[in-house]
Amino acid sequence: MSQSTNVLFLMTDQHRVDTLGCYGNPHVSTPHLDALAASGTRFDACFTPSAICTPARASLLTGVLPFRHRLLANYERNVGYSEELSEEFTPFSRRLREHGYNVGIEGKWHVGRRRGPGEFGFDGAHYPGWHNPVGHPDYLAWLERHGLPGPEIGEEVRGVFPNGEPGNLLAGVLHQPGEATFERFLADRTIDRLERYAEDYHRDGRPFYMAVHFYGPHLPYLLPREYLEMYSPDLVELPESIKETFENKPPVQRRYSEHWTHDTLGEETARRLVAAYWGYVTLIDEQVGRLTEALERLGLTGGTAVAFTADHGEFTGAHRLHDKGPAMYDDIYRIPGLLRVPGSPGGVSSGAFVSLVDFTATILDLAGAGPEPGADGRSLVPFALGEEPAGWREDITAEFHGHHFPYPQRMLRTRRFKLVVNPESVNELYDLEEDPSELTNRYGDPALGEVQSALIGRLYQRLRASGDNFHHWMTSMYAVGGKDYDTSLSDFEGANHQGLA
């Protein structure tokens, strides 16, 4: 776009697509996000580049894939990777500053251990960590000003670890009213900043980018009882993948199931957890409503684009798993993606493969700025305006580097098939048309031999073209079209590997 546009960017953490009414959930109340979808564009094939918070959020900030920015793990579970983002790639926030924008953020940061939003050009406090930082002085001062009680939890839901000890906290009652929640606090802070930015916009024409990154609906689901028990577990239809046997699957998936204590919980608790997750989604949707109402009150709606997405999804019992980890199922790699831009027709749905890094390019496009040289994403604005960009991707890749321990994976997702390469384990191939729940691994099935070979070759070419060194493993292990470089990277067979020939 040639003219600068305000942007309100809404982001959740660990958010399943199937919890939203606009994506087909008949039970969960999400009227405000549904209204955004109805007035804008809904992306039905939106994927995260990596289903771990920090790598995904660093990709949003820089517009490049994780293997390039190299912030590959959450620092709380760091497995030897970098803990801070390098200066190699310019964050979009600095570009927006160069274009005269006010640039703000409230909420989850989680892009490195020490450096906060202010060091990347944002207005806003640094709220560290992966979960609601309820001990942060700003939140405690806000509670005191409003005469609200601090957070206390009870009725904890836990399974049992393999060693017999109590498992990770999964849910519990938060003994606070809804107006005291951290989600409400973040919405209040965002509205305060929008009011200040609106003054600059109306007085001087200065545009703004304002993001709110909610920490939910990430587990544990710690909610006021009214939200924790908002939905009856009887409404919950457990996914088909709850029948997962892990037969012909990488053994790490069974280990992760044990770590998350799924089989110690029972079916009734599994339903209760999903119902609680739904309540968390509704709590966040209510705050989204307060934000969009603030845009209207401040006279900003007509000049402001609104985007909504998440860093990744969550299992909530699918495949007998919780949280996320080394299993590249759509439950955690497919994410919601909504976009409304001024002048868009509304009510549009797109099946194009889009990525979190496309939102980076979109933000810059809305500011009248081009993408960074070598960026991995493209602007979604044409889709929102009812256009079909030429040469859009026909498939999508994703990557994983480890969580708790190193575990590299790469994925290629097409309309019908998904290939996952696990170097030290069993590769995976799913026919998503016949097996949408991804229960049956067809890798090695002669009936899909040609499909498998084509996907292996396609993934190899995608990784090699992008510079992802994972391709070196594939060169020697699979039929990828013929070796045309020295895989030992020595100098005795020429300098092709150095890019010098």
C-alpha positions as CSV (number, residue, x, y, z in Angstrom):
1,M,0.0,0.0,0.0
2,S,1.3,3.5,-0.8
3,Q,-0.4,5.3,2.2
4,S,0.5,4.7,5.8
5,T,-2.1,2.9,7.8
6,N,-2.5,2.4,11.5
7,V,-2.2,-1.2,12.7
8,L,-3.7,-2.9,15.7
9,F,-2.0,-6.3,16.0
10,L,-3.6,-8.9,18.2
11,M,-1.7,-12.0,19.1
12,T,-2.4,-15.0,21.3
13,D,-0.1,-17.7,22.6
14,Q,-0.6,-21.4,21.9
15,H,-4.0,-21.0,20.3
16,R,-5.9,-23.7,18.4
17,V,-7.7,-22.7,15.2
18,D,-10.7,-24.9,16.1
19,T,-11.6,-22.8,19.2
20,L,-13.1,-19.9,17.2
21,G,-16.6,-19.6,15.8
22,C,-15.2,-18.1,12.5
23,Y,-13.3,-21.4,12.1
24,G,-16.3,-23.5,12.7
25,N,-16.6,-24.1,16.5
26,P,-20.3,-24.2,17.3
27,H,-19.9,-23.8,21.0
28,V,-17.3,-21.3,21.9
29,S,-18.4,-17.6,22.1
30,T,-15.9,-15.5,20.2
31,P,-18.1,-12.7,18.7
32,H,-15.4,-10.1,18.5
33,L,-12.9,-12.2,16.6
34,D,-15.8,-13.6,14.5
35,A,-16.7,-10.0,13.6
36,L,-13.1,-9.3,12.6
37,A,-13.3,-12.3,10.3
38,A,-16.7,-11.2,8.9
39,S,-15.4,-7.7,8.1
40,G,-12.0,-8.9,6.8
41,T,-10.2,-11.9,5.5
42,R,-9.8,-15.3,7.2
43,F,-6.8,-17.4,6.2
44,D,-7.6,-21.1,6.4
45,A,-4.1,-22.4,5.7
46,C,-2.0,-20.2,8.0
47,F,1.0,-21.8,9.6
48,T,3.7,-21.0,12.1
49,P,7.3,-21.5,11.0
50,S,8.1,-23.3,14.3
51,A,5.7,-24.3,17.0
52,I,7.8,-22.9,19.8
53,C,7.1,-19.4,21.2
54,T,10.5,-17.8,20.9
55,P,11.5,-19.0,17.4
56,A,8.0,-18.0,16.1
57,R,8.0,-14.6,17.8
58,A,11.5,-13.8,16.6
59,S,10.4,-14.7,13.0
60,L,7.5,-12.3,13.3
61,L,9.8,-9.6,14.5
62,T,12.4,-10.1,11.8
63,G,10.4,-11.6,8.9
64,V,12.9,-14.4,8.4
65,L,12.7,-18.1,9.3
66,P,14.2,-19.5,12.5
67,F,17.2,-21.2,11.0
68,R,18.2,-17.8,9.8
69,H,17.7,-15.7,12.9
70,R,19.0,-18.5,15.0
71,L,16.9,-17.9,18.1
72,L,15.7,-21.5,18.1
73,A,14.4,-22.3,21.6
74,N,12.6,-20.7,24.6
75,Y,15.3,-19.7,27.0
76,E,13.5,-21.5,29.9
77,R,14.2,-24.8,28.0
78,N,17.3,-23.7,26.2
79,V,19.2,-26.6,24.7
80,G,22.4,-24.7,23.9
81,Y,21.2,-22.3,21.2
82,S,21.5,-18.5,21.3
83,E,19.5,-16.7,23.9
84,E,19.4,-13.2,22.3
85,L,18.5,-12.1,18.8
86,S,21.4,-10.9,16.7
87,E,21.6,-7.6,14.9
88,E,21.8,-9.3,11.6
89,F,18.2,-8.7,10.7
90,T,16.3,-5.4,11.2
91,P,13.2,-5.7,13.3
92,F,10.1,-4.3,11.6
93,S,9.6,-2.0,14.6
94,R,12.7,0.0,13.7
95,R,11.5,0.3,10.1
96,L,8.2,1.7,11.3
97,R,10.0,4.3,13.5
98,E,11.9,5.3,10.4
99,H,8.5,5.9,8.7
100,G,7.3,8.2,11.5
101,Y,5.2,5.7,13.4
102,N,4.4,5.5,17.0
103,V,5.2,1.8,17.8
104,G,3.8,0.2,20.9
105,I,3.4,-3.3,22.4
106,E,1.7,-4.6,25.6
107,G,2.1,-8.2,26.7
108,K,4.2,-11.2,26.0
109,W,7.6,-10.5,24.5
110,H,9.6,-13.8,24.9
111,V,12.2,-12.8,22.2
112,G,15.3,-13.6,24.2
113,R,16.2,-13.5,27.9
114,R,17.3,-10.0,28.7
115,R,16.7,-7.6,25.8
116,G,13.1,-6.2,25.9
117,P,10.8,-4.4,23.5
118,G,12.4,-1.0,24.2
119,E,15.7,-2.1,22.7
120,F,13.9,-2.9,19.5
121,G,12.1,0.4,19.1
122,F,8.8,-0.3,20.9
123,D,7.1,1.7,23.6
124,G,6.0,-0.7,26.3
125,A,7.2,-2.6,29.3
126,H,9.2,-5.8,29.2
127,Y,7.0,-8.6,30.5
128,P,9.4,-11.5,30.6
129,G,8.8,-15.2,30.5
130,W,6.4,-17.7,28.9
131,H,3.3,-17.3,31.2
132,N,1.4,-14.4,32.8
133,P,4.0,-12.5,35.0
134,V,1.6,-11.9,37.8
135,G,4.4,-10.7,40.1
136,H,5.3,-7.8,37.7
137,P,5.2,-4.5,39.6
138,D,3.1,-2.8,36.9
139,Y,0.3,-5.4,37.3
140,L,0.5,-5.3,41.1
141,A,0.2,-1.5,41.0
142,W,-2.8,-1.7,38.7
143,L,-4.5,-4.1,41.0
144,E,-3.9,-1.8,43.9
145,R,-5.2,1.3,42.1
146,H,-8.4,-0.5,41.2
147,G,-8.8,-2.2,44.6
148,L,-8.6,-5.6,43.1
149,P,-7.3,-8.8,44.8
150,G,-4.1,-10.5,43.8
151,P,-3.9,-13.8,42.1
152,E,-4.3,-17.0,44.1
153,I,-5.1,-20.4,42.7
154,G,-6.8,-23.6,44.0
155,E,-8.3,-26.9,42.8
156,E,-5.2,-27.7,40.8
157,V,-5.4,-30.2,38.0
158,R,-2.3,-32.3,37.5
159,G,-1.4,-35.7,36.2
160,V,1.4,-38.0,37.4
161,F,4.9,-38.0,36.0
162,P,6.5,-41.3,35.0
163,N,8.6,-41.1,38.1
164,G,5.5,-41.0,40.3
165,E,5.7,-37.4,41.2
166,P,2.9,-34.8,40.6
167,G,2.9,-33.7,37.0
168,N,2.9,-30.2,35.4
169,L,0.1,-27.9,36.4
170,L,-2.6,-28.0,33.7
171,A,-5.5,-26.0,35.2
172,G,-6.9,-24.4,38.3
173,V,-9.3,-21.9,39.8
174,L,-8.0,-18.4,39.8
175,H,-9.5,-16.7,42.9
176,Q,-9.9,-13.3,41.2
177,P,-12.8,-11.7,39.4
178,G,-12.6,-11.4,35.6
179,E,-11.8,-7.7,35.9
180,A,-8.6,-8.5,37.9
181,T,-7.1,-10.9,35.3
182,F,-3.8,-10.2,33.6
183,E,-5.7,-10.3,30.3
184,R,-7.9,-7.4,31.5
185,F,-4.8,-5.6,32.6
186,L,-3.1,-5.9,29.2
187,A,-6.3,-4.6,27.5
188,D,-6.4,-1.6,29.8
189,R,-2.7,-0.8,29.1
190,T,-3.3,-1.1,25.4
191,I,-6.4,1.2,25.5
192,D,-4.3,3.8,27.5
193,R,-1.6,3.7,24.8
194,L,-4.2,3.9,22.0
195,E,-5.6,7.0,23.6
196,R,-2.2,8.7,23.5
197,Y,-1.5,7.5,20.0
198,A,-4.9,8.7,18.8
199,E,-4.1,12.3,20.0
200,D,-0.9,12.2,17.8
201,Y,-2.9,10.7,14.9
202,H,-5.7,13.3,14.9
203,R,-3.5,16.2,15.7
204,D,-0.4,15.6,13.5
205,G,-1.4,12.7,11.3
206,R,1.2,10.5,12.9
207,P,0.3,6.8,12.3
208,F,0.7,4.1,14.9
209,Y,1.4,0.4,15.3
210,M,0.0,-1.1,18.5
211,A,0.3,-4.7,19.4
212,V,-1.2,-6.6,22.3
213,H,0.3,-10.1,22.9
214,F,-1.9,-12.1,25.3
215,Y,-0.2,-14.9,27.2
216,G,-3.3,-17.1,26.8
217,P,-4.8,-19.4,26.1
218,H,-1.5,-21.2,26.8
219,L,-1.8,-23.8,29.6
220,P,-2.0,-23.9,32.5
221,Y,-5.6,-22.7,32.3
222,L,-5.8,-20.6,35.5
223,L,-9.1,-18.8,35.3
224,P,-11.8,-17.3,37.4
225,R,-14.4,-20.0,38.0
226,E,-16.9,-18.3,35.7
227,Y,-14.5,-18.9,32.8
228,L,-13.0,-22.2,33.9
229,E,-16.5,-23.7,34.1
230,M,-18.2,-21.6,31.4
231,Y,-18.6,-24.5,29.1
232,S,-19.9,-27.9,30.0
233,P,-17.4,-30.8,29.4
234,D,-20.4,-32.6,27.8
235,L,-20.1,-30.3,24.9
236,V,-16.6,-31.4,24.2
237,E,-16.1,-33.9,21.4
238,L,-12.6,-35.3,21.9
239,P,-10.6,-35.5,18.7
240,E,-10.2,-38.6,16.6
241,S,-6.5,-38.5,17.3
242,I,-7.1,-39.3,21.0
243,K,-6.9,-42.9,19.7
244,E,-3.2,-42.4,18.9
245,T,-1.2,-45.6,19.4
246,F,2.2,-44.2,18.4
247,E,2.6,-47.2,16.1
248,N,5.2,-46.5,13.5
249,K,5.7,-43.0,14.9
250,P,8.9,-41.5,16.3
251,P,9.3,-42.8,19.9
252,V,9.7,-39.3,21.2
253,Q,6.0,-38.7,20.8
254,R,5.2,-41.5,23.4
255,R,7.8,-40.0,25.7
256,Y,6.2,-36.5,25.4
257,S,2.8,-38.0,26.1
258,E,4.2,-39.5,29.3
259,H,5.9,-36.2,30.2
260,W,2.5,-34.4,29.9
261,T,0.9,-37.2,31.9
262,H,-2.0,-37.6,29.5
263,D,-2.8,-41.2,30.2
264,T,-3.0,-40.5,34.0
265,L,-5.8,-38.0,33.6
266,G,-8.8,-39.9,32.3
267,E,-11.4,-39.0,29.8
268,E,-13.5,-36.8,32.1
269,T,-10.5,-34.7,33.0
270,A,-9.5,-34.5,29.3
271,R,-13.0,-33.0,28.5
272,R,-12.8,-30.6,31.4
273,L,-9.4,-29.3,30.2
274,V,-10.7,-28.7,26.7
275,A,-13.8,-26.9,28.2
276,A,-11.5,-24.8,30.4
277,Y,-9.4,-23.9,27.3
278,W,-12.5,-22.7,25.6
279,G,-13.3,-20.5,28.5
280,Y,-9.8,-18.9,28.3
281,V,-10.5,-18.2,24.6
282,T,-13.7,-16.4,25.5
283,L,-12.0,-14.4,28.2
284,I,-9.5,-13.1,25.6
285,D,-12.2,-12.5,23.0
286,E,-13.9,-10.2,25.5
287,Q,-10.7,-8.2,25.8
288,V,-10.5,-8.0,22.0
289,G,-14.0,-6.5,22.0
290,R,-12.9,-3.8,24.4
291,L,-10.0,-3.0,22.1
292,T,-12.1,-2.7,18.9
293,E,-14.6,-0.7,20.8
294,A,-11.8,1.7,21.8
295,L,-10.8,2.1,18.2
296,E,-14.4,3.1,17.4
297,R,-14.7,5.5,20.3
298,L,-11.4,7.2,19.4
299,G,-12.3,7.6,15.8
300,L,-9.7,5.3,14.5
301,T,-11.6,2.4,12.9
302,G,-11.6,3.8,9.4
303,G,-7.9,4.3,9.2
304,T,-6.7,1.3,11.1
305,A,-5.9,-2.2,9.9
306,V,-6.6,-5.0,12.4
307,A,-4.7,-8.3,12.4
308,F,-5.1,-11.4,14.6
309,T,-2.9,-14.5,14.8
310,A,-1.0,-16.7,17.2
311,D,2.6,-17.9,17.6
312,H,1.5,-21.6,17.4
313,G,-1.3,-24.0,18.4
314,E,-1.7,-26.4,21.3
315,F,-2.5,-30.1,21.5
316,T,-5.1,-30.1,24.3
317,G,-5.1,-33.9,24.3
318,A,-4.9,-34.5,20.6
319,H,-2.5,-37.4,19.9
320,R,-2.5,-38.0,23.7
321,L,-0.3,-34.9,24.0
322,H,-0.5,-31.5,25.7
323,D,1.4,-28.3,25.2
324,K,3.7,-28.6,22.0
325,G,6.9,-30.3,21.1
326,P,8.6,-32.6,18.6
327,A,5.5,-33.7,16.7
328,M,4.6,-31.6,13.6
329,Y,0.9,-32.1,13.6
330,D,-1.5,-29.5,12.4
331,D,-2.8,-29.1,15.9
332,I,0.2,-27.0,16.8
333,Y,1.5,-25.8,13.4
334,R,-1.7,-24.4,11.9
335,I,-2.7,-21.1,13.5
336,P,-5.5,-18.6,13.1
337,G,-5.0,-15.7,10.7
338,L,-7.4,-12.8,10.3
339,L,-6.8,-9.4,8.6
340,R,-9.0,-6.4,8.0
341,V,-7.6,-3.4,6.1
342,P,-9.3,-0.2,5.3
343,G,-11.2,-0.5,2.1
344,S,-11.3,-4.3,2.1
345,P,-14.5,-6.1,1.0
346,G,-14.9,-8.2,4.1
347,G,-16.3,-11.7,4.5
348,V,-13.4,-13.2,2.5
349,S,-11.7,-16.6,3.1
350,S,-8.5,-17.7,1.5
351,G,-7.0,-21.1,1.3
352,A,-3.6,-19.8,0.3
353,F,-0.6,-21.1,2.3
354,V,0.4,-18.2,4.5
355,S,3.0,-17.9,7.3
356,L,3.7,-15.8,10.4
357,V,6.5,-14.1,8.4
358,D,3.9,-12.9,5.9
359,F,2.4,-10.8,8.7
360,T,5.7,-9.1,9.1
361,A,5.7,-8.1,5.4
362,T,2.0,-7.1,5.8
363,I,2.8,-4.7,8.6
364,L,5.6,-3.1,6.5
365,D,3.3,-2.9,3.5
366,L,0.6,-1.1,5.5
367,A,3.3,1.4,6.5
368,G,4.2,2.0,2.9
369,A,7.5,0.3,3.4
370,G,9.0,-2.5,1.4
371,P,10.1,-5.8,3.0
372,E,13.6,-6.3,4.2
373,P,16.0,-7.6,1.5
374,G,15.9,-11.4,1.7
375,A,12.8,-11.5,3.9
376,D,11.0,-14.8,3.8
377,G,7.4,-13.4,3.8
378,R,5.1,-11.6,1.4
379,S,2.4,-9.1,2.2
380,L,-1.1,-10.4,2.7
381,V,-2.7,-7.0,1.8
382,P,-3.6,-8.1,-1.7
383,F,-5.6,-11.0,-0.4
384,A,-7.4,-8.6,2.0
385,L,-8.3,-6.4,-1.0
386,G,-9.7,-9.3,-2.9
387,E,-6.7,-9.9,-5.2
388,E,-4.7,-13.0,-5.9
389,P,-1.0,-12.3,-5.8
390,A,0.9,-14.0,-8.7
391,G,3.4,-16.7,-7.9
392,W,2.1,-17.4,-4.4
393,R,3.6,-20.5,-2.7
394,E,1.9,-23.9,-3.4
395,D,3.2,-25.6,-0.2
396,I,4.8,-24.6,3.1
397,T,7.7,-25.7,5.2
398,A,8.2,-25.6,8.9
399,E,11.1,-26.4,11.3
400,F,11.8,-27.5,14.8
401,H,15.0,-27.5,16.7
402,G,14.2,-28.8,20.2
403,H,12.3,-28.2,23.4
404,H,13.8,-29.7,26.6
405,F,16.4,-31.4,24.4
406,P,17.7,-31.0,20.8
407,Y,15.5,-32.6,18.3
408,P,15.7,-31.3,14.7
409,Q,12.7,-31.8,12.3
410,R,11.6,-30.3,9.0
411,M,8.2,-30.5,7.4
412,L,6.7,-30.0,4.0
413,R,2.9,-29.4,3.9
414,T,0.9,-29.6,0.7
415,R,-2.8,-29.6,0.2
416,R,-3.1,-33.3,0.5
417,F,0.1,-34.6,2.0
418,K,2.5,-33.9,4.9
419,L,6.1,-35.1,5.0
420,V,8.2,-34.9,8.2
421,V,11.9,-35.7,8.2
422,N,13.2,-36.9,11.6
423,P,16.9,-37.6,11.1
424,E,17.5,-40.1,14.0
425,S,14.1,-41.6,13.9
426,V,11.1,-42.6,11.8
427,N,10.1,-40.2,9.0
428,E,6.4,-39.4,8.7
429,L,4.0,-39.2,5.7
430,Y,0.3,-38.4,6.1
431,D,-2.4,-38.4,3.5
432,L,-4.5,-35.6,4.9
433,E,-7.4,-36.3,2.6
434,E,-7.9,-39.8,3.8
435,D,-6.4,-39.3,7.3
436,P,-7.0,-35.7,8.5
437,S,-6.2,-36.7,12.1
438,E,-2.7,-37.8,11.0
439,L,-3.0,-41.1,12.8
440,T,-1.5,-43.4,10.1
441,N,2.1,-42.9,9.1
442,R,2.4,-43.9,5.4
443,Y,6.1,-43.4,5.1
444,G,7.5,-46.4,3.3
445,D,4.1,-47.5,2.0
446,P,4.7,-48.7,-1.6
447,A,1.3,-47.4,-2.5
448,L,2.6,-43.8,-1.9
449,G,6.1,-44.5,-3.2
450,E,6.0,-41.9,-6.0
451,V,4.4,-39.3,-3.7
452,Q,7.0,-39.9,-1.1
453,S,9.9,-39.5,-3.6
454,A,8.4,-36.3,-5.0
455,L,7.9,-34.8,-1.5
456,I,11.4,-35.7,-0.4
457,G,12.8,-34.0,-3.5
458,R,10.5,-31.0,-3.1
459,L,11.5,-30.5,0.5
460,Y,15.1,-30.9,-0.4
461,Q,14.9,-28.2,-3.0
462,R,13.0,-25.8,-0.7
463,L,15.6,-26.2,2.0
464,R,18.6,-25.9,-0.3
465,A,17.2,-22.8,-2.0
466,S,16.6,-21.1,1.3
467,G,20.0,-21.9,2.7
468,D,18.8,-24.3,5.4
469,N,21.7,-26.6,6.1
470,F,19.4,-29.4,7.1
471,H,19.5,-30.3,3.4
472,H,23.0,-31.8,3.8
473,W,21.6,-34.7,5.7
474,M,19.0,-35.3,3.0
475,T,21.7,-35.2,0.2
476,S,23.3,-38.4,1.4
477,M,20.3,-40.2,2.9
478,Y,17.6,-39.9,0.2
479,A,17.3,-39.9,-3.5
480,V,17.1,-36.2,-4.0
481,G,18.0,-35.9,-7.7
482,G,21.8,-36.6,-7.7
483,K,24.6,-35.3,-5.6
484,D,26.1,-32.2,-7.3
485,Y,28.4,-30.9,-4.5
486,D,30.9,-32.4,-2.1
487,T,28.9,-33.4,1.0
488,S,32.1,-33.5,3.1
489,L,32.6,-29.8,2.4
490,S,36.3,-30.4,1.6
491,D,38.3,-28.4,-1.0
492,F,39.4,-31.5,-2.9
493,E,36.3,-31.6,-5.1
494,G,36.2,-28.0,-5.9
495,A,34.7,-24.9,-4.4
496,N,31.0,-25.4,-5.2
497,H,30.1,-25.8,-1.6
498,Q,31.5,-22.4,-0.8
499,G,29.5,-20.7,-3.5
500,L,32.7,-19.6,-5.2
501,A,32.4,-21.6,-8.5
